[in-house]
Amino acid sequence: MKEDYENSGTQSAQGGLESPPSLSSFFDPDKEIEMHVHRLPHWQQGEVFYFVTWRLADSLPQEKLKQWREEKDNWLRLHPEPWDEETEEEYHRQFSDRIDQWLDAGEGSCVLRDPALANVVAEAFHHFDGKRYDLVAFVVMPNHVHALFRLRAPHRLEEVIKSWKGFTAREINKRLGKRGELWQEGYWDRMIRNERHFFKCLEYIQKNPKRAKLRAGEYILWEGETESGLSSPHE
């Protein structure tokens, strides 16, 4: 995978979607859903939009995570997937939002506050844009990353994220002169259900640096230049 990144060149920041997304670009609860299981179940449905988050391995205190996991596991036993929209929103209110608040507090080493290291992640995102996926937006925060994109067949979600995380971990560790785990083992992902959900995730990415009270140079925020065919509810 390292050779793929080195030999094919980095796509410019003018990438993004080449054509307007249709309704088939969103999650359809009536169609077949594939599940990939690692530490968490990851649901996917081909060429739809995904919102993905992962963090640095040292970004959250273990005592907080232990209590959070226990509460989440109990909730999941009572709410088996796949979920309807209301149940998914309840999950994220109770669990995802809490994690986001902890991450925005800036705990851990926050090595991605260094622009040179954050740019390693940004360049990895751009590298296969328009080939393996179509980027909509991403933000590289000091200790975590959010990305909104549409997957391209035949590429699978777990393969794309493994590529991003694997390459950037090796490169960043090399620059830091360190070895060992850089990123958390897993990641969080959501299939985008509709236009409202799409713009909610996009807005979250756009506002994340301001919510975390970051200054210019402490993050990288990117949005593709695209005629998406979607009508923002804020317009």
NORMOUR-V275192 format. One record per residue. SS is DSSP state (a for helix, b for strand, c for the rest). PHI is phi in whole degrees, 0 to 359 (* if undefined). OMEGA is omega in whole degrees, -180 to 180 (NA if undefined). Layout:
ss=SS phi=PHI omega=OMEGA
ss=SS phi=PHI omega=OMEGA
//
This chain:
ss=c phi=* omega=178
ss=a phi=301 omega=-180
ss=a phi=297 omega=178
ss=a phi=303 omega=-178
ss=a phi=292 omega=-174
ss=a phi=285 omega=-169
ss=a phi=262 omega=-172
ss=a phi=256 omega=174
ss=c phi=84 omega=-179
ss=c phi=266 omega=179
ss=c phi=288 omega=-178
ss=c phi=289 omega=-180
ss=c phi=286 omega=178
ss=c phi=265 omega=-177
ss=c phi=286 omega=179
ss=c phi=95 omega=-176
ss=c phi=289 omega=-180
ss=c phi=268 omega=-179
ss=c phi=215 omega=-178
ss=c phi=296 omega=179
ss=c phi=286 omega=175
ss=c phi=262 omega=178
ss=a phi=300 omega=179
ss=a phi=291 omega=177
ss=a phi=281 omega=180
ss=c phi=250 omega=178
ss=c phi=301 omega=178
ss=c phi=243 omega=-177
ss=c phi=295 omega=-179
ss=c phi=269 omega=178
ss=c phi=262 omega=-179
ss=c phi=297 omega=179
ss=c phi=242 omega=175
ss=b phi=266 omega=179
ss=b phi=234 omega=174
ss=b phi=247 omega=-176
ss=b phi=246 omega=171
ss=c phi=233 omega=171
ss=c phi=281 omega=178
ss=c phi=233 omega=174
ss=b phi=287 omega=179
ss=b phi=239 omega=-178
ss=b phi=267 omega=177
ss=b phi=214 omega=-174
ss=c phi=213 omega=174
ss=c phi=73 omega=-170
ss=c phi=276 omega=175
ss=c phi=243 omega=177
ss=b phi=282 omega=177
ss=b phi=230 omega=171
ss=b phi=246 omega=-172
ss=b phi=233 omega=178
ss=b phi=226 omega=165
ss=b phi=215 omega=-169
ss=b phi=225 omega=173
ss=b phi=291 omega=-175
ss=c phi=297 omega=-176
ss=c phi=259 omega=-170
ss=c phi=278 omega=-178
ss=c phi=229 omega=179
ss=c phi=297 omega=-176
ss=a phi=296 omega=-179
ss=a phi=293 omega=176
ss=a phi=293 omega=-178
ss=a phi=296 omega=-180
ss=a phi=298 omega=179
ss=a phi=295 omega=180
ss=a phi=299 omega=-179
ss=a phi=295 omega=179
ss=a phi=297 omega=179
ss=a phi=295 omega=-179
ss=a phi=295 omega=-179
ss=a phi=298 omega=177
ss=a phi=296 omega=180
ss=a phi=294 omega=-178
ss=a phi=294 omega=177
ss=a phi=296 omega=-180
ss=a phi=269 omega=-177
ss=c phi=224 omega=-179
ss=c phi=294 omega=177
ss=c phi=280 omega=-1
ss=c phi=286 omega=-176
ss=c phi=258 omega=166
ss=c phi=278 omega=-174
ss=a phi=298 omega=-178
ss=a phi=295 omega=-180
ss=a phi=292 omega=178
ss=a phi=297 omega=179
ss=a phi=295 omega=177
ss=a phi=297 omega=179
ss=a phi=302 omega=-176
ss=a phi=290 omega=175
ss=a phi=297 omega=-175
ss=a phi=278 omega=-171
ss=a phi=237 omega=-179
ss=a phi=296 omega=-177
ss=a phi=297 omega=180
ss=a phi=293 omega=177
ss=a phi=299 omega=-180
ss=a phi=300 omega=179
ss=a phi=296 omega=178
ss=a phi=295 omega=180
ss=a phi=295 omega=-178
ss=a phi=292 omega=177
ss=c phi=288 omega=173
ss=c phi=79 omega=179
ss=c phi=277 omega=179
ss=c phi=88 omega=-175
ss=c phi=289 omega=179
ss=c phi=52 omega=-176
ss=a phi=296 omega=-179
ss=a phi=282 omega=171
ss=a phi=291 omega=176
ss=c phi=286 omega=-177
ss=a phi=304 omega=-179
ss=a phi=295 omega=180
ss=a phi=284 omega=177
ss=a phi=298 omega=-179
ss=a phi=291 omega=174
ss=a phi=300 omega=179
ss=a phi=292 omega=-180
ss=a phi=300 omega=-180
ss=a phi=293 omega=177
ss=a phi=296 omega=176
ss=a phi=300 omega=-176
ss=a phi=290 omega=-168
ss=a phi=303 omega=-179
ss=c phi=249 omega=175
ss=b phi=298 omega=-178
ss=c phi=85 omega=180
ss=c phi=239 omega=179
ss=c phi=262 omega=-177
ss=b phi=197 omega=175
ss=b phi=242 omega=-179
ss=b phi=287 omega=171
ss=b phi=255 omega=-179
ss=b phi=194 omega=171
ss=b phi=206 omega=172
ss=b phi=223 omega=175
ss=b phi=256 omega=-180
ss=c phi=266 omega=-178
ss=c phi=302 omega=-178
ss=c phi=227 omega=177
ss=b phi=199 omega=-175
ss=b phi=222 omega=171
ss=b phi=236 omega=177
ss=b phi=217 omega=176
ss=b phi=239 omega=-174
ss=b phi=200 omega=174
ss=b phi=249 omega=-179
ss=b phi=285 omega=176
ss=c phi=249 omega=176
ss=c phi=292 omega=7
ss=c phi=265 omega=-175
ss=c phi=287 omega=-177
ss=c phi=255 omega=-176
ss=a phi=302 omega=-176
ss=a phi=295 omega=179
ss=a phi=289 omega=179
ss=a phi=297 omega=-178
ss=a phi=291 omega=175
ss=a phi=300 omega=178
ss=a phi=297 omega=179
ss=a phi=302 omega=-174
ss=a phi=291 omega=-177
ss=a phi=295 omega=-179
ss=a phi=296 omega=-176
ss=a phi=292 omega=178
ss=a phi=297 omega=-180
ss=a phi=297 omega=-176
ss=a phi=291 omega=-179
ss=a phi=291 omega=178
ss=a phi=299 omega=178
ss=a phi=298 omega=-180
ss=a phi=291 omega=179
ss=a phi=276 omega=-176
ss=c phi=70 omega=-177
ss=c phi=236 omega=174
ss=c phi=227 omega=177
ss=c phi=105 omega=-173
ss=c phi=287 omega=175
ss=c phi=258 omega=-177
ss=b phi=264 omega=168
ss=c phi=303 omega=-177
ss=c phi=292 omega=-176
ss=c phi=253 omega=177
ss=c phi=201 omega=175
ss=b phi=251 omega=179
ss=b phi=220 omega=175
ss=b phi=224 omega=170
ss=b phi=279 omega=-177
ss=c phi=280 omega=-171
ss=c phi=272 omega=-173
ss=c phi=194 omega=-178
ss=a phi=298 omega=-179
ss=a phi=299 omega=179
ss=a phi=295 omega=178
ss=a phi=303 omega=-177
ss=a phi=287 omega=176
ss=a phi=294 omega=179
ss=a phi=290 omega=178
ss=a phi=298 omega=179
ss=a phi=296 omega=179
ss=a phi=299 omega=178
ss=a phi=299 omega=-178
ss=a phi=300 omega=-173
ss=a phi=265 omega=-175
ss=a phi=302 omega=179
ss=a phi=299 omega=-180
ss=a phi=293 omega=178
ss=a phi=299 omega=-179
ss=c phi=275 omega=178
ss=c phi=59 omega=178
ss=c phi=273 omega=177
ss=c phi=262 omega=177
ss=c phi=304 omega=-178
ss=c phi=95 omega=-180
ss=c phi=260 omega=-179
ss=c phi=202 omega=172
ss=b phi=234 omega=177
ss=b phi=244 omega=-179
ss=b phi=227 omega=173
ss=b phi=229 omega=-180
ss=c phi=286 omega=173
ss=c phi=274 omega=-172
ss=c phi=217 omega=170
ss=c phi=261 omega=-169
ss=c phi=285 omega=-176
ss=c phi=82 omega=-179
ss=c phi=259 omega=179
ss=c phi=254 omega=-179
ss=c phi=295 omega=178
ss=c phi=293 omega=-179
ss=c phi=270 omega=-178
ss=c phi=272 omega=NA
//
